[in-house]
Amino acid sequence: MDTIVIGAGQSGLAAARALRAAGRTPVILEAGPTPTGSWSSYYDSLTLFSPARYSAMPGQDFPGDGDHYPTRDEVVAYLQRYADGLDVEIRTGMRVSAVEGDGAGGYLVHTAAGETLRAMGVISASGSFGNPYIPAIPGQDGFTGQALHVADYRSPKHYAGQRVVVVGGGNSAVQVAYELAEVADVTIASRQPLQLMSQIVGGKDMHYWHTTTGFDQLPPAWLARVASGTLVMDTGDYAAALADGRLQRRAMFTAFDGDQVVWAGGERERVDAVIYATGYLPHLDYLAPLGALDETGLPLHAGGLSTTHLGLGYVGLEFQRSFASNTLRGVHRDAEHVAVPIAAYAGGVLAAYGL
């Protein structure tokens, strides 16, 4: 094959579009049943933190009022329409199990079903949903309550009347805790105080300022110097819930003890469930046989281009090249940056074979 893109979420679709623009004929391999990535697997009430007008990908506007915040199901439908309009071959139900070099400058892509495909270039766009991060906490293996990552959370209906602790201080943690507080006794446990930021500034959504000032495209090294923690977008609801006691926040507990958590200072409290909203790590284990990852399983790359293998690239890594790297509105810039050299490499190898 010309070029294989692994993953058909927003990153894979953006990569395929960029490869087509660079003259290549990519094939997308998607593990799931539809070319919508992990979006259909997120919790039921998920809504984007950016309005529709700032959540579109190149070539297709997001439908509806540009100021509304799209739901999970709206994003799924949007990505399906986007995939349908790409004129790219997408093979669903194709989970990649390993990628190896073919000894001639190309790659062998093995699937879980036992098929092997050869490609001159590979772009990994498999995201991170399949690799949820759960921090190691003393006693967690003996916890007798329910413990799960937010990747496995769907709705609050199963937690009515329960004592629930949500671990994390980002947007997902606060959004899930806020909806759970309608039916349960909920505390957010985080290592740093919550940093709520007004969603509307000067009469405009914060994403207007992100895009018009160029903040979205700031390089990660610059962001590291100015960042002071995870900011949580708030229209006022979260601040009100914290102020009136419907939602609580405490410093991260230090250990589990049976059906209890041990808070800082030694106080023990029985809890029914702990939900980790602690993020995800890149899901790239299939690249281990290639030797493209470091000892922690993270990709060795510069701006999305592999520093270990020519013809290998990445799209959709968090802060890959900017603040908006793995977002619907920003992923296309990284895709275009990576696609041009990958396309050139793949074309050169194909030409060497007279193809």
C-alpha positions as CSV (number, residue, x, y, z in Angstrom):
1,M,0.0,0.0,0.0
2,D,0.9,3.6,-0.3
3,T,0.4,4.9,3.2
4,I,-1.6,3.4,6.2
5,V,-3.2,5.6,8.8
6,I,-4.0,3.8,12.0
7,G,-7.2,5.1,13.6
8,A,-10.2,6.7,12.1
9,G,-11.0,9.3,14.8
10,Q,-10.6,13.0,14.2
11,S,-6.8,12.6,14.0
12,G,-6.9,9.8,11.5
13,L,-9.4,11.5,9.3
14,A,-7.4,14.7,9.3
15,A,-4.2,12.8,8.5
16,A,-5.9,11.0,5.6
17,R,-7.2,14.3,4.2
18,A,-3.7,15.8,4.4
19,L,-2.2,12.8,2.7
20,R,-4.7,13.1,-0.1
21,A,-3.8,16.7,-0.5
22,A,-0.1,15.7,-0.7
23,G,-0.8,13.3,-3.5
24,R,-0.9,10.0,-1.7
25,T,-3.7,7.4,-1.6
26,P,-4.0,6.4,2.1
27,V,-5.9,3.5,3.7
28,I,-7.3,4.0,7.2
29,L,-7.4,1.0,9.5
30,E,-9.9,1.5,12.4
31,A,-10.4,-1.0,15.2
32,G,-14.0,0.0,15.9
33,P,-17.1,-0.5,13.8
34,T,-17.4,3.1,12.6
35,P,-14.9,5.8,11.5
36,T,-15.6,8.0,14.5
37,G,-12.8,7.0,16.9
38,S,-13.6,6.7,20.6
39,W,-16.3,9.4,20.7
40,S,-19.2,6.9,20.9
41,S,-17.6,5.3,24.0
42,Y,-17.5,8.5,26.1
43,Y,-20.0,9.2,28.9
44,D,-23.5,10.0,27.8
45,S,-23.7,13.6,28.8
46,L,-20.3,14.7,27.4
47,T,-20.4,18.0,25.6
48,L,-17.6,19.8,24.0
49,F,-15.8,22.6,25.8
50,S,-15.7,24.6,22.6
51,P,-18.7,26.0,20.6
52,A,-19.6,24.4,17.3
53,R,-18.0,27.3,15.3
54,Y,-14.7,26.4,16.9
55,S,-15.1,22.7,16.7
56,A,-15.1,22.1,12.9
57,M,-12.5,20.5,10.8
58,P,-11.4,21.8,7.4
59,G,-13.9,21.4,4.6
60,Q,-17.0,20.9,6.7
61,D,-18.8,23.3,9.1
62,F,-20.3,21.9,12.3
63,P,-24.1,22.0,11.8
64,G,-26.5,24.0,14.0
65,D,-26.1,27.2,15.9
66,G,-22.4,28.1,15.9
67,D,-22.5,29.1,19.6
68,H,-24.0,25.9,20.9
69,Y,-21.8,23.3,22.6
70,P,-22.1,20.0,20.6
71,T,-22.9,16.8,22.4
72,R,-21.1,13.5,22.1
73,D,-23.6,12.1,19.7
74,E,-23.4,15.3,17.5
75,V,-19.7,14.8,17.3
76,V,-20.1,11.2,16.3
77,A,-22.5,12.1,13.5
78,Y,-20.2,14.9,12.4
79,L,-17.2,12.6,12.1
80,Q,-19.2,10.0,10.2
81,R,-20.3,12.7,7.7
82,Y,-16.7,13.9,7.5
83,A,-15.4,10.4,6.8
84,D,-18.1,9.8,4.1
85,G,-16.9,12.9,2.2
86,L,-13.1,12.1,2.2
87,D,-13.0,9.7,-0.7
88,V,-10.5,7.5,1.3
89,E,-10.7,3.8,1.9
90,I,-11.6,3.1,5.5
91,R,-11.4,-0.4,6.8
92,T,-13.3,-0.8,10.1
93,G,-13.0,-3.7,12.5
94,M,-9.2,-3.8,11.7
95,R,-7.3,-3.6,15.0
96,V,-3.5,-3.2,14.5
97,S,-1.5,-5.5,16.7
98,A,2.0,-4.8,15.6
99,V,4.1,-2.7,13.1
100,E,7.5,-3.9,11.9
101,G,10.0,-2.8,9.3
102,D,9.9,-4.8,6.1
103,G,13.6,-4.6,5.5
104,A,13.3,-2.5,2.4
105,G,12.3,0.9,3.8
106,G,8.6,0.2,4.3
107,Y,6.5,-1.3,7.0
108,L,4.5,-4.5,7.7
109,V,1.3,-3.8,9.6
110,H,-0.2,-6.8,11.4
111,T,-3.8,-6.9,12.5
112,A,-5.4,-8.8,15.3
113,A,-7.2,-11.0,12.8
114,G,-3.9,-12.3,11.4
115,E,-3.7,-10.2,8.3
116,T,-0.4,-8.5,7.3
117,L,-0.4,-5.4,5.1
118,R,2.7,-3.7,3.6
119,A,2.9,0.1,3.4
120,M,5.6,2.6,2.5
121,G,4.5,5.1,5.1
122,V,2.6,4.8,8.4
123,I,0.8,7.5,10.4
124,S,-0.3,6.5,13.9
125,A,-3.5,8.3,14.9
126,S,-4.9,5.8,17.4
127,G,-5.4,8.4,20.2
128,S,-5.3,7.5,23.8
129,F,-8.8,6.3,24.9
130,G,-7.6,2.7,24.9
131,N,-4.9,3.5,27.5
132,P,-6.5,5.3,30.5
133,Y,-4.2,6.4,33.2
134,I,-4.8,5.5,36.8
135,P,-2.3,6.7,39.4
136,A,-0.8,4.2,41.9
137,I,-2.3,4.8,45.3
138,P,-1.4,2.7,48.4
139,G,-4.1,0.1,49.2
140,Q,-6.0,0.4,45.9
141,D,-5.8,-3.3,45.1
142,G,-7.7,-4.0,48.4
143,F,-10.4,-1.4,47.9
144,T,-13.8,-3.1,48.3
145,G,-15.9,-0.3,46.7
146,Q,-16.3,0.3,43.0
147,A,-13.3,1.8,41.3
148,L,-13.3,2.8,37.6
149,H,-11.8,5.2,35.1
150,V,-14.0,7.8,33.6
151,A,-13.5,5.9,30.3
152,D,-15.9,3.3,31.7
153,Y,-18.4,5.8,33.2
154,R,-21.6,6.4,31.3
155,S,-24.3,8.1,33.4
156,P,-25.1,9.0,37.1
157,K,-28.2,6.8,37.3
158,H,-26.2,3.9,38.8
159,Y,-24.8,6.1,41.7
160,A,-28.0,7.4,43.2
161,G,-27.7,7.8,46.9
162,Q,-24.0,6.8,47.0
163,R,-20.9,8.4,48.3
164,V,-18.6,9.1,45.3
165,V,-15.1,10.5,45.0
166,V,-14.0,11.8,41.6
167,V,-10.2,11.9,41.3
168,G,-8.9,14.7,39.0
169,G,-9.0,18.4,38.5
170,G,-9.7,18.9,34.8
171,N,-12.8,19.5,32.7
172,S,-14.0,15.9,32.6
173,A,-13.5,15.5,36.4
174,V,-15.6,18.5,37.1
175,Q,-18.2,17.8,34.5
176,V,-18.8,14.3,35.7
177,A,-18.7,15.3,39.4
178,Y,-21.2,18.1,38.7
179,E,-23.8,15.8,37.1
180,L,-23.2,13.1,39.8
181,A,-23.9,15.7,42.5
182,E,-27.6,15.7,41.3
183,V,-28.1,12.2,42.7
184,A,-25.1,11.4,44.9
185,D,-22.8,12.8,47.6
186,V,-19.8,13.8,45.6
187,T,-16.3,15.1,46.4
188,I,-13.6,16.0,43.9
189,A,-10.2,14.9,45.0
190,S,-7.3,16.7,43.3
191,R,-3.7,17.4,44.0
192,Q,-4.1,21.1,43.2
193,P,-7.0,23.5,43.8
194,L,-9.5,23.7,41.0
195,Q,-8.8,26.5,38.6
196,L,-12.1,27.6,37.1
197,M,-11.9,29.9,34.2
198,S,-14.9,31.8,32.8
199,Q,-16.1,30.3,29.6
200,I,-17.3,33.8,28.4
201,V,-14.9,36.7,28.4
202,G,-15.8,40.1,27.0
203,G,-19.1,38.6,25.7
204,K,-17.3,35.9,23.7
205,D,-16.5,32.3,24.3
206,M,-12.9,31.8,25.5
207,H,-12.2,29.8,22.3
208,Y,-12.7,33.0,20.3
209,W,-9.7,34.5,22.1
210,H,-7.7,31.3,21.7
211,T,-8.1,31.4,18.0
212,T,-7.9,35.1,17.3
213,T,-4.9,35.7,19.5
214,G,-2.9,32.7,18.2
215,F,-2.9,31.0,21.6
216,D,-4.1,27.8,20.0
217,Q,-0.9,27.6,18.0
218,L,1.6,28.4,20.8
219,P,4.4,25.7,20.9
220,P,4.4,23.3,23.9
221,A,7.7,24.7,25.3
222,W,6.2,28.1,25.6
223,L,3.0,26.8,27.2
224,A,5.1,24.9,29.8
225,R,6.6,28.2,31.0
226,V,3.2,29.9,31.5
227,A,1.0,27.1,32.5
228,S,0.0,27.0,36.2
229,G,-2.2,23.9,36.2
230,T,-5.3,22.5,34.4
231,L,-7.9,25.2,33.7
232,V,-11.6,24.2,33.8
233,M,-14.0,26.0,31.6
234,D,-17.0,27.2,33.6
235,T,-20.2,29.1,32.6
236,G,-20.8,29.7,36.3
237,D,-22.6,26.5,37.2
238,Y,-19.5,24.8,38.7
239,A,-18.5,27.8,40.8
240,A,-22.1,28.0,42.1
241,A,-22.2,24.3,43.0
242,L,-18.9,24.6,44.9
243,A,-20.1,27.7,46.7
244,D,-23.4,26.3,47.9
245,G,-22.0,22.9,48.9
246,R,-23.6,20.8,46.3
247,L,-20.1,19.9,45.1
248,Q,-17.0,19.6,47.3
249,R,-13.3,19.6,46.6
250,R,-10.7,18.2,48.9
251,A,-6.9,17.6,48.6
252,M,-6.1,14.2,47.1
253,F,-6.5,11.3,49.6
254,T,-3.4,9.4,50.4
255,A,-4.5,5.8,50.5
256,F,-7.3,3.2,50.4
257,D,-8.2,1.1,53.4
258,G,-10.8,-1.6,52.7
259,D,-14.0,0.3,51.8
260,Q,-12.5,3.6,53.0
261,V,-10.2,6.4,51.6
262,V,-7.7,8.0,53.9
263,W,-7.7,11.8,53.6
264,A,-4.6,13.9,54.3
265,G,-4.3,14.2,58.0
266,G,-5.5,10.6,58.6
267,E,-9.3,11.0,58.5
268,R,-10.9,7.8,57.1
269,E,-14.2,7.8,55.2
270,R,-16.2,5.0,53.7
271,V,-17.0,5.6,50.0
272,D,-19.1,3.6,47.5
273,A,-17.2,4.5,44.4
274,V,-14.1,6.2,43.2
275,I,-14.0,7.4,39.6
276,Y,-10.6,8.4,38.1
277,A,-10.8,11.3,35.7
278,T,-7.0,11.3,35.4
279,G,-6.5,11.3,31.7
280,Y,-5.0,9.0,29.2
281,L,-1.7,8.1,27.7
282,P,-0.9,7.5,24.0
283,H,-2.2,4.0,22.9
284,L,0.8,2.9,20.9
285,D,1.8,-0.6,22.1
286,Y,1.6,-1.9,18.6
287,L,4.8,0.1,17.8
288,A,6.9,-1.6,20.4
289,P,8.2,-4.3,18.0
290,L,9.4,-1.5,15.8
291,G,11.5,0.2,18.5
292,A,9.8,3.5,18.0
293,L,8.8,4.1,21.7
294,D,10.8,5.0,24.8
295,E,11.0,2.9,27.9
296,T,7.7,4.4,29.2
297,G,5.8,3.6,25.9
298,L,5.8,7.2,24.6
299,P,6.7,7.9,21.0
300,L,10.1,9.2,20.1
301,H,9.3,12.1,17.8
302,A,9.8,15.7,16.9
303,G,6.6,17.5,16.1
304,G,4.9,14.3,15.1
305,L,7.7,12.9,12.9
306,S,9.4,9.8,14.3
307,T,13.0,10.3,15.3
308,T,13.7,6.6,14.9
309,H,12.1,5.7,11.6
310,L,11.7,7.5,8.3
311,G,8.2,7.3,6.9
312,L,6.6,7.0,10.4
313,G,4.5,9.9,11.9
314,Y,2.0,10.7,14.6
315,V,-1.1,12.8,14.7
316,G,-3.3,13.5,17.7
317,L,-0.8,13.5,20.5
318,E,-1.6,16.0,23.3
319,F,0.4,19.2,22.9
320,Q,2.2,17.6,19.9
321,R,3.0,21.0,18.4
322,S,0.5,23.4,20.1
323,F,-2.2,23.9,22.6
324,A,-4.9,22.7,20.1
325,S,-2.9,19.7,18.7
326,N,-5.4,17.0,19.6
327,T,-8.6,19.0,19.3
328,L,-11.2,19.0,16.5
329,R,-10.4,22.5,15.6
330,G,-6.6,22.2,15.7
331,V,-5.6,18.6,14.7
332,H,-5.5,19.5,11.0
333,R,-2.5,21.7,11.4
334,D,-0.4,18.8,12.8
335,A,-1.8,16.5,10.2
336,E,-0.7,18.8,7.4
337,H,2.8,19.2,9.0
338,V,3.3,15.5,9.3
339,A,1.7,14.4,6.0
340,V,4.0,16.3,3.6
341,P,7.3,14.5,4.6
342,I,5.5,11.2,5.1
343,A,4.0,11.5,1.6
344,A,7.4,12.4,0.1
345,Y,9.0,9.5,1.8
346,A,6.3,7.0,0.7
347,G,6.5,8.4,-2.8
348,G,10.2,8.1,-3.0
349,V,10.2,4.4,-1.9
350,L,7.4,3.6,-4.3
351,A,9.3,5.3,-7.1
352,A,12.4,3.2,-6.3
353,Y,10.2,0.1,-6.9
354,G,8.9,1.6,-10.2
355,L,5.4,2.0,-8.7
